[in-house]
Amino acid sequence: MAMRPPSEFQRLRAAYHRLTRTTTLVTLAVIGLVATAVTASSMFVSTDLGTLGGGTSYPLALSNNGIAVGYSSLGTLTTSHAFRWTQADGIRDLGTLGGTQSVATAVNESGMIAGASGTATGPQHAFIWTEKAGMVDLGTLPAPFSNSYATGISDKNIVVGQSWKTTGDFATHGFAWTRGGGMVDIGSLGGDTYPNAVNGDGLVVGTAYTAGFEESRPFAWTRSRGLIDLGSLGGHFGEALGVSDTGVVVGYSYTAGDPSYPHPFVWTRATGMIDLGTLASGYSGYATAVNDDGVVVGYTSTIGNAELRAFKWSFSTGMINLGTPSGGDSYATGISTEGLVVGNSVTADGQGLQGFAWTQVDGLLNLDSPVSGTYTQIESINGSGRIFGLKYQLGGEGHATVWKPMFSKSTKAGASVNSHGRGR
């Protein structure tokens, strides 16, 4: 299956995950704030989602009513299919559009699933899947566009993603799809466009490049208003990574100057783009997710550009360093309705990742009791507080896993409703 062209943040995230999943990672120096995490396996109940017959599965989305989707290997490492999982039915193979590979990337509250699959003739196409109709090919933008990939779906069944050419200028354009209107081009700033997330009302956010890839801007798009440039913090590049149902957008934008560094931002229609700054003397950072109370999470460096720490930010508190449970880099990937923050840190042995949760009352909590050779990588958290990610063996198999918090809502940091973001 052809790979979709990545945005800058997607490339950075992939590189970081590759680095933290190798055996050659040099153990990071323990400098700055190190918080001791409570070993809290009794506070979280984990459920192994299994696989479709192969050794590895990975979840990419989890609806508030408990439908998990992602991809799983089959009998060989070179073949993987999209899956759907529920507590009642277990893991289910969604099949393909005729090719050998498929992936489910998003699911809404009605159970409609979006993703991408190889076709019988070779190209990759975005799809939706429903219990009634099965997998439906959404096609691509008009020729010469020949491939597509869905990245999100709203509760109103608006599917967003990107479609690209494999000849000529190899352009990539973002799309929005509805049953009534089909697939429409959401426009551009002269270059490629990459949608990253969509909220419940169909507000799409992502990054749009200018002609020649000289600059990129975070954007917001609606069918009625079209594509809106959200501006910058003075630099040439930026990207919107998440959006709340209340229309709060988060991401990163490079700052002015030479050298220029990415800073996390929050954007609202009333305030425009606000630079969230960084922790301590850090140079750079990213905002990865936001909930409907406008509480933002992400990570920044704290010493130059070397050490990463997860943060939580709100208008009332500013930026708070959430620390690290292991002494290594930490980064937050999601925040729930009630303000439960989740993320990952590089383990003390420097070999992999360890998932954590953070609450206002308890601080940092390990999702599982650390076991030598076993690691966890948290993708994100849904609005109702269920955490999803991967539990894996170094250099070996990994299974999609869901963690259910067992403590009361009163122990969590107050916040509200869903978070729509890439969770990176």
C-alpha positions in Angstrom: 0.0 0.0 0.0 1.4 3.4 -1.0 2.3 5.6 1.9 0.6 9.0 2.3 2.9 11.9 2.1 3.6 13.2 5.7 3.5 16.6 7.1 6.5 18.0 8.9 5.1 17.1 12.4 4.3 13.6 11.2 7.8 13.2 9.9 9.2 14.4 13.3 6.9 12.1 15.2 7.8 9.1 13.1 11.5 9.8 13.5 11.1 10.2 17.3 9.2 6.9 17.6 11.8 5.1 15.5 14.5 6.5 17.7 12.9 5.4 20.9 12.1 2.0 19.7 15.7 1.1 18.7 18.4 -0.5 20.9 21.0 2.1 20.1 19.4 5.1 21.9 21.9 6.7 24.2 20.5 7.1 27.7 19.5 10.7 28.3 21.1 12.7 31.1 18.7 13.4 33.9 18.6 17.2 34.1 16.0 19.5 35.5 12.6 18.5 36.9 12.2 14.8 37.5 8.9 13.8 39.1 8.5 10.4 40.8 5.6 8.6 39.3 3.3 6.4 41.4 3.3 2.8 40.3 -0.4 2.7 39.7 -1.3 -0.6 37.9 -4.2 -1.1 40.4 -5.5 2.3 39.3 -5.8 1.3 35.6 -7.2 -1.9 34.2 -5.7 -2.8 30.9 -7.4 -4.8 28.1 -5.3 -6.5 25.4 -7.2 -6.1 22.1 -5.4 -9.0 20.5 -4.5 -9.2 16.8 -5.9 -10.5 13.5 -3.5 -13.5 13.5 -0.2 -11.8 13.4 2.1 -10.6 16.1 1.3 -6.9 16.3 -1.7 -4.6 16.4 -1.9 -0.8 16.9 -4.9 1.4 17.8 -5.3 4.8 16.2 -8.6 6.0 17.6 -11.1 5.2 20.3 -14.7 6.5 20.4 -16.3 7.7 23.6 -18.6 4.6 23.5 -15.7 2.2 23.3 -15.1 1.4 19.6 -11.3 1.0 19.0 -9.9 1.1 15.4 -6.4 0.7 14.0 -4.4 -1.9 12.1 -3.1 -5.4 12.8 -0.7 -7.7 11.1 -2.1 -11.0 9.7 0.0 -14.1 9.4 3.1 -12.2 8.1 4.7 -8.9 9.0 4.2 -7.6 5.5 0.4 -7.7 5.5 -1.8 -5.7 7.8 -5.6 -5.0 7.8 -7.8 -2.4 9.4 -9.6 -3.6 12.6 -12.6 -2.7 14.7 -12.7 -3.7 18.3 -15.5 -3.6 20.9 -15.7 -5.2 24.4 -18.7 -7.3 23.2 -17.4 -8.5 19.9 -13.6 -8.4 20.2 -11.3 -7.6 17.3 -12.7 -7.8 13.8 -11.0 -7.7 10.4 -12.5 -4.9 8.2 -10.9 -6.3 5.0 -9.6 -4.2 2.2 -10.7 -2.5 -1.1 -9.0 -5.4 -3.0 -5.4 -4.8 -2.1 -3.3 -6.4 0.6 -3.1 -3.6 3.2 -5.6 -1.3 5.0 -5.7 0.9 8.1 -8.5 2.4 10.1 -7.6 5.9 11.4 -10.7 7.3 12.9 -14.2 6.4 14.3 -17.1 8.5 15.4 -19.9 8.0 18.0 -22.3 6.4 15.5 -19.7 3.7 14.7 -18.7 5.0 11.2 -15.0 4.3 10.6 -12.6 6.0 8.2 -9.3 5.0 6.9 -7.4 3.9 3.8 -6.8 0.7 1.8 -4.9 -0.5 -1.2 -7.1 -1.3 -4.2 -7.0 -4.2 -6.5 -5.3 -2.1 -9.2 -2.6 -0.7 -6.8 -3.5 2.9 -5.7 -4.5 3.6 -2.2 -8.0 5.0 -1.5 -9.8 6.5 1.5 -12.7 4.5 2.8 -15.6 4.5 5.2 -16.9 1.4 7.0 -20.3 0.8 8.5 -21.9 -2.3 10.0 -24.6 -2.1 7.3 -22.6 -1.3 4.2 -19.1 -2.7 5.0 -16.1 -0.9 3.4 -17.0 1.8 0.9 -14.4 3.3 -1.5 -14.4 7.2 -1.3 -12.3 7.5 -4.4 -9.9 10.4 -4.9 -10.0 14.1 -6.0 -10.5 14.4 -9.8 -7.7 13.1 -12.0 -4.7 13.3 -12.1 -5.1 12.7 -8.4 -4.9 9.0 -7.9 -4.5 8.2 -4.2 -6.2 9.3 -1.0 -6.0 8.7 2.8 -8.6 9.6 5.4 -7.3 11.1 8.6 -10.4 12.0 10.6 -14.2 11.8 10.8 -16.7 14.1 12.6 -19.8 13.0 14.5 -21.7 14.5 11.6 -20.0 11.9 9.2 -17.7 14.5 7.6 -14.6 12.6 6.5 -11.3 14.5 6.0 -8.0 13.5 4.6 -5.6 14.1 1.7 -5.4 13.1 -1.9 -2.3 13.1 -4.0 -0.8 12.7 -7.5 1.8 10.2 -8.4 2.8 11.9 -11.6 3.5 15.5 -12.7 3.8 17.9 -9.8 3.0 15.1 -7.2 0.8 17.6 -5.4 -1.2 16.7 -2.2 -4.5 18.4 -1.5 -6.7 18.1 1.5 -10.3 16.9 1.1 -13.6 16.8 2.9 -16.2 14.1 2.1 -19.9 13.9 2.8 -22.5 11.5 1.6 -24.4 14.3 -0.2 -21.5 16.2 -1.6 -18.8 13.6 -2.2 -15.2 14.5 -2.0 -14.3 18.2 -2.3 -10.9 19.9 -2.5 -10.6 22.2 0.6 -8.2 24.5 -1.2 -4.6 25.5 -0.6 -2.2 28.4 -0.2 -0.5 27.5 -3.4 1.2 24.3 -2.3 0.3 21.0 -0.6 -2.4 20.8 2.1 -2.5 18.3 5.0 -5.7 18.1 7.2 -4.8 16.7 10.7 -8.1 16.8 12.6 -11.8 17.6 12.5 -14.1 18.5 15.3 -17.7 17.5 15.9 -19.1 20.4 13.8 -16.8 19.8 10.8 -14.1 22.4 11.5 -11.0 21.0 9.8 -7.4 22.0 10.8 -4.0 21.1 9.5 -1.1 22.7 7.6 -1.0 24.3 4.1 2.1 25.1 2.2 2.7 28.0 -0.1 4.0 27.5 -3.7 7.5 26.0 -3.8 7.2 24.9 -0.1 8.7 28.1 1.0 6.3 28.5 3.9 3.5 26.6 5.6 0.7 27.9 7.7 -1.7 26.4 10.2 -5.2 26.5 8.7 -8.8 26.1 9.6 -11.5 25.2 7.1 -15.3 25.0 7.0 -17.5 24.4 4.0 -19.1 27.8 4.4 -16.0 29.9 5.0 -13.3 28.0 3.1 -9.7 27.8 4.1 -8.5 30.3 6.6 -4.8 31.1 7.2 -4.3 31.2 11.0 -1.1 33.2 10.8 2.3 32.6 12.4 4.5 33.5 15.3 6.9 35.2 12.9 8.5 32.2 11.3 8.0 30.5 8.0 6.4 27.2 9.0 3.6 26.0 11.2 0.9 23.4 11.6 -2.4 22.9 13.4 -2.5 19.6 15.2 -5.8 19.6 17.2 -9.1 21.3 17.6 -11.8 21.2 20.3 -15.5 21.1 19.7 -15.6 24.8 20.9 -13.2 25.8 18.1 -10.0 26.2 20.0 -7.1 25.2 17.7 -3.6 24.1 18.8 -0.3 23.3 17.1 3.1 24.9 16.5 4.5 27.8 14.6 8.1 28.8 14.1 9.2 32.1 15.6 11.0 35.0 14.0 14.8 35.2 13.9 17.7 33.1 12.8 17.7 30.4 14.1 13.9 30.0 14.2 12.3 27.5 16.6 8.8 26.0 16.7 6.7 27.2 19.7 3.3 25.8 20.8 0.3 28.0 20.1 -3.4 28.2 20.9 -5.7 30.0 18.5 -9.3 31.2 18.9 -11.4 33.4 16.7 -11.4 36.0 19.5 -7.7 36.0 20.4 -6.0 35.0 17.2 -2.7 33.0 17.6 -1.1 33.1 21.1 2.5 31.9 21.7 2.5 29.6 24.7 6.3 29.9 25.1 8.4 27.1 26.5 9.4 25.6 29.8 12.4 27.1 31.6 15.2 27.9 29.0 13.9 25.6 26.2 14.0 26.7 22.6 11.1 24.8 21.1 7.8 22.9 21.7 4.6 21.6 20.3 0.9 21.7 21.4 -0.6 18.3 20.6 -4.2 18.3 21.9 -6.9 20.5 23.6 -10.2 19.9 25.3 -13.4 22.0 25.3 -12.3 24.0 28.4 -9.3 25.2 26.4 -6.8 23.1 28.4 -3.8 22.4 26.1 -1.2 19.7 26.4 2.0 19.0 24.6 5.8 19.2 25.2 8.6 21.6 25.0 12.4 21.5 25.5 13.6 22.8 28.9 17.3 23.2 28.4 18.2 24.5 25.0 16.8 22.1 22.5 17.9 18.9 24.2 15.5 17.9 27.0 11.7 17.4 26.5 9.1 17.7 29.2 5.3 17.3 28.9 3.2 20.3 29.8 -0.3 21.4 30.5 -1.5 25.0 29.8 -4.6 27.0 30.4 -5.4 30.7 30.3 -5.7 30.7 34.1 -2.6 28.7 35.0 -0.2 29.3 32.2 2.3 26.5 31.3 2.9 23.8 33.9 5.7 21.3 33.7 4.3 17.8 34.3 7.7 16.3 34.8 8.8 12.8 33.8 8.3 9.5 35.5 11.6 8.1 34.3 14.2 10.9 34.0 14.1 10.7 30.2 12.2 12.9 27.7 8.4 13.1 28.3 5.6 14.3 26.0 1.8 14.6 26.4 -0.4 13.2 23.7 -3.9 13.8 24.9 -6.4 15.1 27.5 -9.8 13.9 28.3 -13.2 15.5 29.1 -12.3 15.5 32.8 -8.8 16.8 32.3 -6.9 13.5 32.6 -3.6 14.0 30.7 -1.7 11.1 29.1 1.6 10.7 27.3 4.9 8.9 27.1 8.4 9.1 28.5 11.6 7.5 27.5 12.3 4.7 29.9 15.2 4.8 32.4 17.1 2.1 30.3 16.8 4.4 27.3 15.4 1.5 25.2 11.7 2.3 24.8 8.7 4.3 26.0 6.6 4.2 29.1 3.0 5.4 29.2 1.9 7.8 31.9 -1.2 9.6 33.2 -1.4 12.8 35.2 -4.0 14.1 37.5 -4.3 17.3 39.5 -4.5 15.2 42.7 -2.0 12.4 42.1 0.4 13.9 39.7 2.2 11.4 37.4 1.0 7.8 37.4 2.5 4.9 35.6 -0.1 3.0 33.6 1.6 -0.3 34.3 4.1 -1.6 36.8 7.5 -1.2 34.9 8.7 -4.6 33.8 12.1 -5.1 32.2 11.8 -5.5 28.4 8.1 -4.5 28.3 7.1 -1.0 27.1 4.0 1.0 26.5 3.4 3.7 23.9 0.3 5.8 24.5 -1.5 7.2 21.4 -4.1 9.3 23.1 -7.2 9.3 25.4 -10.9 9.6 24.4 -13.3 12.1 25.9 -14.6 9.6 28.5 -11.2 8.9 29.9 -10.3 5.6 28.2 -6.6 5.5 27.3 -5.4 3.7 24.2 -2.0 2.7 22.9 0.5 -0.2 22.4 2.1 -2.6 24.9 5.2 -4.1 23.3 8.4 -6.0 23.7 11.6 -4.4 22.5 12.3 -5.7 19.0 9.3 -8.0 19.2 5.5 -8.1 19.2 3.2 -5.4 20.4 -0.6 -5.4 21.0 -3.2 -2.7 20.9 -4.3 -2.0 24.5 -7.0 0.0 26.2 -6.6 1.2 29.8 -9.6 2.1 32.0 -8.9 4.4 35.0 -10.4 3.1 38.2 -10.4 6.3 40.3 -13.2 8.8 40.6 -13.7 11.9 38.4 -13.0 14.0 41.5 -9.3 13.0 41.3 -8.9 14.4 37.8 -8.1 17.9 36.7 -11.3 19.7 35.9 -11.9 20.1 32.1 -14.6 19.3 29.6 -15.7 17.4 26.6 -13.8 15.9 23.7 -10.3 16.5 22.4 -9.8 16.1 18.6 -6.1 16.0 17.9 -3.2 14.0 16.4 -2.0 13.2 19.8 1.7 13.6 19.2 
